[in-house]
Amino acid sequence: MNMKHTAQLVVGGLLAAVACANSWAQKFDGLASTPQMGWNSWNKFACDIDERLIRETADAMVRQGLKDAGYQYVNIDDCWQGQRDADGTIQPDPKRFPSGMKALADYVHGKGLKLGIYSDAGATTCGGRPGSRGHEYQDARTYASWGIDYVKYDWCDTPGLNAEAAYTTMRDAIAKAGRPMLFSICEWGMSKPWEWAGKVGHSWRTTPDIYNCFDCQFSPGFSTGLGVLRILDKHADAGLRKFAGPGHWNDMDMLEVGNGMSDDEDRAHLSIWAMMASPLILGNDLRSMSEATRRILTNPGVIAVSQDKLGVQALRVLADGPLELYAKPLDGGEWALMFLNRSNQPADVDHDWKKQVLIDDLSKRSVDFKQSVYRWSDLWSKKTGDTSTKLKARLAPHSVLMLRLTGPAKP
Ligand code: GLA
């Protein structure tokens, strides 16, 4: 064996080791044992973002009590990017982020919060900025050096790319960079990511972008925007719930609470996202939101349902015209229930608990209200009661009645 062969063997061995390391690469554990909570710039600001907005949003997250309520990520979406330098290292837009991302991360961390960033598996992002294709390892290293905590990774400009392979490359790049960064897959459900993404990312978008309305759809040519109920129906019908759980969530997209729907619709929107164990990523202007919006977003009972450590996505147990009932098993034998009025007319709930055994095959939990009495508390109105008597209520248009059931109290 000559020197050249020895060198080839050593190089071959190294390559094999790298390949092994890659196939063993894992996403970081423990970053989303409950659905992630934070804010993202896109829904309200689109490309009109700069470092001042991000700093002021971090300030508002603390000042408005959102941090105390559990929101922790401040996520910069598309359009932060400038050009790549001569080495290919991505630079932030110098006009909008003149202090650089490291300084911004330090600022956000100084508030006890975390900073997220956005890129795309293609060469160009949806907003036409440089994407990460061919620069995945370099970009992950750059983000780690800035102190980034969260990467949302989009799917524009990817013809011919295999989604699982492309997202796995970025997962491995993040693992190699060595800094725990939550990996949020944004592929709009095109390749059924729920079937492969549990090992790759911490959440995956399941639908096209949300559109700021309760019951409508917007289809301007190529792109589609779905209102709250359209996104819910994709989750309630598609059997997606078995793919969700601690560390890996179906992502129904960022919230539109505070962006113009009615308060009832906003309460329903947040309740639905909490019941479905979707990430809770705010999409409004935190600096100027109304007190009503602030109270909705910080409702502790609803957030506790979202963040329940069992991590089971709700199932639809009843669909009776415009009225639907959803149930989410909670830790410690408790349940969250949500009656939803889909209609733009009031609807009456007249629910005889004893007529239906609540069964969830997925979590192997059931309740027969003929056998057990549970106490309930209404997470929005704060009323209380129990399941020994019928539940009667009038639901306003596009509203929910959301209950937490504890018990059983007595046989
Ligand atoms: C896609 C994503 C959105 C947002 C924009 C940014 O549409 O689905 O959430 O990130 O790109 O351009």
Boltz pocket constraint, residues with backbone or C-beta under 6 A from the ligand:
constraints:
  - pocket:
      binder: B
      contacts: [[A, 42], [A, 77], [A, 78], [A, 125], [A, 126], [A, 127], [A, 154], [A, 186], [A, 208], [A, 209]]
      max_distance: 6.0
